[in-house]
Amino acid sequence: LPIWEVHFIVACTAAASVRFDMEVNTPDPKSDSVFIRLSGQERIDWHLNPSGTAWAWSPKSASFSLGAGDHEFSLMEREDGLKLKQVRMVEGMQQCSFKIVTTTTTTTVLTKTFAATDCLVAAPYEILADMVKIDEGAGGPPGERTGKMEFNIVCNSGTDVSFDLDVFSPDFTSDSVFIHIGNEAPRRWDTGIFGLEWRWSTVSPTFTVGSGTHRVVISEREDGLAFKTIRLVSGASSCDFEAITTTTSTTSTTSTTTTTTRAEQTTTTSTKLTRSFPINRASISSPFRKTDDYVDIPEWAGDHYSPDSEGHIGIVIACHTATTLNFDMELISPDYASDSVYIRLDTQAPQPWMTGKQTSWAWSWVSPSLQASAGIHVLTLSEREDGIKLKTLRMLEGADACWFYFMSGGTRGIVSGELSVSVENCAALNTEAGKTALKNGVAQAAGVSATDVTAATLSCSSRRLLLSPRRLAAVSATVFYEITLPPDSQSTADATSTKLQEQTTSSMTNLLQTAIDDAGLAEVTLTVVSIGAGEVDAPGNATTTDAPDSPRVSTTTTEEKLSQAGSWSSYFNNEESSKQIGAGSAVVGVGCKGQYCNDIRVSLRSDIKLQAEAVTVHQLDSDIGDMICQAGQIMTQVTCIGSNCDSIRLHCASPKTGSVKGDPVEQSWFPETFHGTEDDYCGGNQVAIGIYCSGAKCGVKKLVCAEFDEDAQQECVPNCGVLGLECGDDGCGGSCGKCSGVGDFVGDETPFCRGDVGRCVYTVSSDWAASDQTMTATNLVANGMGCFGRYCEKIQLFTVSVAVDSSVATISPWISDNKGSRWAWNTEAATDLAGDCPDGMAVSYVECQGNYCDNVRFKCGKPLQWVVDMSVPPVITDWFSEENGGRMNCPDGKVITGMECAQKEDLCLTKCNDYCDNKRLRCRSIIPEMAGTALLGAIADPDELPGHMKAAVPAPSPWSYSDKAGQVNSAHGSGICSALLMLLLIQALQH
């Protein structure tokens, strides 16, 4: 866990992707890494590589996508023994720069705080002095946890919010909570382990909120924690804390107080507060031994009446103020030779504690009084007589100042998880006998003792599964289990979790049903539907352990869902492999695993065929947002962006038969734990029509489903009317029409059909840009460039009728045949030989500077309702100038996203590449988000094109020569061929 941090600020004028390197001294492989974190996001490993004793520049960091504004980065401790001198920005410098924080600045990031005691608190969370805490052992088993702290945030605008806590989190079994806002699913928040001190926690998951009031709930996941302050880390400029004024009554298990806020606590009467601790969760030494739910000393095993005997029970107590302590115990002390122990606090002298004779479980006499100061203490119970059984220690005096907590040294780890099941007679299983049977079955599956299974609870649904006549009485249910491994266990937490994940649903069903039958519950029948990924809490491993091949299935899974599920694909995590999966069939489920859940798989219904000829693609500009198919379409593919699937695209198409109907149905967020493994899919006869993304790199997802009516239309439904296509393939073997010439767009200038969207696309040329002439803005996407005059001194663009969003346009730096000024007396200067648009943008405008248009820069914008494909490197054209035709088109329907000038040759008399005479283009594909009339980014009426632009011959593209589209006449094709032959002839003459 990080102890030191270094913070710096990056200020951006526009959206950009930034990366860094560092000047470091990293002597060896154990001293060559740090964490780097963008505020509000997960921290990322940054391996710097050993540099020996010398200072050297490290490898580049991960890439961070930033918007306009200030952004705080943190470098955090991962290894020691290294030295850091400088951070250098190596990507994104055009839009971003470092922001220097002067020594007089007291804070770099606005934060706001809220006292935990001002929250609405539900038991077993309780308010104690200046903190909210939950006793060790007071928490409920999985599925029955009720503790929570609630407060409001009031925001004046939409923003991302995250929090941290001033927390007391002593060990790996007391270092996490759940957090959610509004109706979102709770998300796990690991606070960090800080031992016996108060520290600020790690930052919570990030939530996106709109303007207005939002309820924030921090709820129980583990016990033994305490909280003083909640701090708003991100979103503090837009949001403020607000206490909840409406009182919600809760009742403590040890008090009749119904108060939930500090302000009300002083006016409420209550019974005397006590605190309880399960003694079998303490640290013990022989001859004390742990059994099912208590600790005992066998007869004749003890060292009688010696305060220096070896048998001890150690329990840790924390006090916020000095106080007097005394206790009683739930025990069995069967005779007067088995009715005492020694008790002491820290290094104080041991005192005999006569418990009284109890032949069955009962409460003992009160212990001697002990004096405790503010701080952490160890209470020790030592053997004095044998034959005694101890179950619960209860704090009587001092409970208003002190509380118990459990040190993790008493266990090898905790494994918890859940099973989705269907059960006949769920009520009979949800009894003590039934829970014992479940414990025995889970123990058999995990290969541990039944006493190690500390919880096995059942949550029964009221929904009946109606698909199978044999299962008419069955309901869906969830079995929550928890396994606590003692220090002498032969198994580790990881090994236990792995053994559980190796079980199949069939083998797990047999083990649980056998345990149920052995318990005499003959009327109960149980079937395991899915096995969730286990969570492991163990020393040095406080994160989720996921089985790679056994993903958790959403707890909403029932037999009804499974009945219509398609077959699962293999996992994929890169662009190339993702493209091989799914095209042409309906997606009904999505699963993921790994870091940021970026190993993805899909469930496909091969019986639902889609029209792959007209596919629309949806892609997010950030980690958070929604991608929804066009009306009537179904998801057919999920493909990756980047080598590690850092983001995803959604591909949608219309069904060949049948139709999508009804309102969209949102599923649950998954995976339940960040970086977890989980599948989710649409129920019944539903199909997937969208995905919501949340968390860094879309690490948390939600499916959107809709009902599919396969009987609606048994014949192929042409896309023409459904999507409003005006040309190209109709998806059923026919055509939606051809593009015909109109107005100036006739002959060679006839528009061509972009078959994937069914729209006629017009090509127009801009006016000229020169050193003394400014090009008029086009606000259209360019796919070609022309030039004429000496040194190619005048430039124009050839654009297609696809609009760009001019409100977020960016200007590239100046480029030329040289870097800097051409001559010392020149005022113009170029920064590079080449320039590129920011990710997701394309060229729409060009500007000249200097003699003969020596320096060139261009304006970039995002094509409206189109996605620029950044998953592969750009295609680079040949060099061109006025000598060899004066026009260069991007190939294969691509658009211009960058440009390069040939470098000037110094020892040269003629054709020396002066004044950026020779140019070449960088081109990328654009992918449509919509098709037909829904594609508003494609201008349908040529009269709506800019009036200063002229009709031009389209560039060759695969769409232009589509036989099915049939939109290009022979004159158009021969014109292109003639131009190509002329270019070849000119090149031959030059040679």
Disulfide bonds with the S-S distance in Angstrom:
Cys12-Cys96 2.02
Cys155-Cys239 1.99
Cys319-Cys402 1.97
Cys426-Cys460 1.74
Cys592-Cys597 2.03
Cys629-Cys652 2.04
Cys640-Cys645 2.13
Cys682-Cys705 1.97
Cys693-Cys698 1.98
Cys716-Cys732 1.88
Cys720-Cys736 1.91
Cys727-Cys753 2.09
Cys739-Cys760 2.05
Cys787-Cys792 1.63
Cys837-Cys860 2.06
Cys848-Cys853 1.93
Cys890-Cys923 2.05
Cys901-Cys916 1.98
Cys908-Cys912 2.05
